[in-house]
């Protein structure tokens, strides 16, 4: 008979296998959620900048010549210019007066 208080090797292996299976399921979902959150934050920034471009036009009667004209006025971005979490540069299209298409992976 066994008198010791402890776990057998088989019990420990079962626990490790269960934890490994749970980790294999959870980790890809967590990393995918982080990427989705970055893409959504980027889309929100694009919408914010586009609405500030329209506000600039409503206030001044002319479109900004470039994004820097809009950025240097703290009335439009009091907390600073939004930065893309995917490290993609925002590009202002002077023909449509909106940010150009912003590609995501």
C-alpha positions in Angstrom: 0.0 0.0 0.0 1.0 3.5 -0.6 1.2 5.9 2.3 2.6 9.1 0.8 0.5 12.1 0.0 1.3 13.1 -3.6 0.4 12.8 -7.2 1.5 9.9 -9.4 3.3 10.5 -12.6 0.3 9.6 -14.6 -1.9 12.2 -12.8 0.7 14.9 -13.4 0.9 14.0 -17.1 -2.9 14.2 -17.5 -2.9 17.6 -15.9 -0.1 18.8 -18.2 -1.9 17.5 -21.3 -5.1 19.2 -20.3 -3.3 22.5 -19.7 -1.5 22.2 -23.0 -4.7 21.6 -24.9 -6.3 24.6 -23.3 -3.3 26.8 -24.1 -3.4 25.5 -27.8 -7.0 26.7 -28.0 -6.7 30.0 -26.2 -3.4 31.5 -27.4 -4.3 31.8 -31.1 -7.6 33.4 -30.2 -6.0 35.9 -28.0 -3.4 36.9 -30.6 -6.1 37.2 -33.2 -8.2 39.4 -30.9 -5.2 41.7 -30.5 -4.8 42.1 -34.2 -8.5 42.8 -34.7 -8.4 45.4 -32.0 -5.5 47.2 -33.7 -7.4 47.2 -37.1 -10.5 48.6 -35.4 -8.5 51.3 -33.7 -7.0 52.2 -37.0 -10.4 52.4 -38.7 -11.6 54.6 -35.9 -8.6 56.9 -36.3 -9.3 57.2 -40.0 -12.9 58.2 -39.4 -11.8 60.7 -36.8 -9.3 62.4 -39.1 -11.8 62.5 -41.9 -14.4 64.2 -39.8 -11.8 66.7 -38.6 -10.9 67.4 -42.2 -14.6 68.1 -42.9 -14.8 70.3 -39.8 -11.7 72.2 -41.0 -13.5 72.9 -44.3 -16.7 74.0 -42.5 -14.7 76.4 -40.3 -12.4 77.9 -42.9 -14.2 77.4 -46.2 -11.3 75.6 -47.8 -9.8 72.2 -47.7 -6.5 71.7 -45.9 -3.6 71.6 -48.5 -2.1 68.7 -46.6 -2.5 66.8 -43.4 0.1 69.0 -41.6 -2.2 72.1 -42.0 -4.8 70.2 -40.0 -2.4 68.7 -37.5 -0.7 72.0 -36.4 -4.0 73.5 -35.2 -4.7 72.1 -31.7 -8.4 72.9 -32.1 -8.8 69.8 -34.2 -6.6 67.4 -32.3 -6.2 68.7 -28.7 -4.9 65.3 -27.5 -2.4 65.0 -30.4 -2.7 63.4 -33.8 -4.0 59.8 -33.8 -1.2 57.3 -34.6 -2.0 54.0 -36.5 -1.4 51.1 -34.1 -0.3 49.1 -37.2 2.5 51.6 -37.9 1.0 52.5 -41.3 1.3 56.2 -42.3 -2.0 58.0 -42.9 -2.0 59.6 -46.4 -4.2 62.6 -47.3 -5.8 62.5 -50.8 -6.0 66.1 -52.0 -8.5 65.1 -54.8 -11.1 63.5 -52.5 -10.1 65.5 -49.4 -10.1 62.4 -47.3 -7.5 59.9 -46.1 -6.7 57.5 -48.8 -7.4 53.8 -48.6 -5.7 52.3 -45.5 -4.7 48.7 -46.2 -4.8 46.1 -43.4 -3.3 42.7 -43.3 
